[in-house]
Amino acid sequence: MIRRILWYPDLGQAELEMLDQVAEFAARHGARLRAVVIEDESLLRCAELPCTREVSLTTGRVRTLEPERVRLQFRRRREHIRQRLQQLARHRALEWSLEVEYGRREQLLARPPASHDEVQVLVLDSAAELPPWDCPPDYPLLLLSRRFRPVELVLAILEEATRDAPVLARAEQLARQQPLPLWIAVPAARADELGAVLEPLGLRPAMLPITGWSLSGVVAAASDRAPLLVLQRDSPLLNGARMKGINAALLVAPEPQSSA
């Protein structure tokens, strides 16, 4: 189950158009949405420089970039988000909050969520590469395509029985919650081994052996349905991968180890 979703919406128009989809995902999965608007201090400082100019995208007109006009644009976009969230909450069971933080966007995006049950969401173009982490984050991440469609299927990726136990547990919770069909993709070469693990859990009928084990092969197995992939955050399948074909993906962090 996903209890809380953290989203840092960009104030650009393309990101604002994703507001409905992110809110839809949160409402369908019973999660509280915490939207945090970043007012980039770097942009505000640039606006204070006397040499800085802005160019209108509609007229091509060049004019001085004034700090107060930048702040006004921030406030207008922030209010747009607030009003839209209020509208969405009137038509569905959506809990939400809107906050503002100041700082450099790249640093705030790299910061882990405030609580262990909060999942940060990243909205990516369908052709974008997945973030090239030097070290995978130690918290869960939710990736949504800009072409996101409401989830019709939970598709867990099981490569190793012990390591991927948190993946299986999270996928079962998500599938039961709505409810949604649960499929479990496994490498065809290891189908017998992993099938024996799934048998006592009553999940062997959900097993989907994939020949030519790859992320694109797993995504293709979902046919034309809109899946939510659930896999380890450091799965080898993510190396050099793109969002192409991915509707949504939950990257699961390992369960914390209890101290003896």
Summary of the structure (lengths in Angstrom):
residues: 260
radius of gyration: 20.8
end to end distance: 27.0
largest distance: 70.0
contacts: 741
relative contact order: 0.15
helix: 35%
strand: 26%
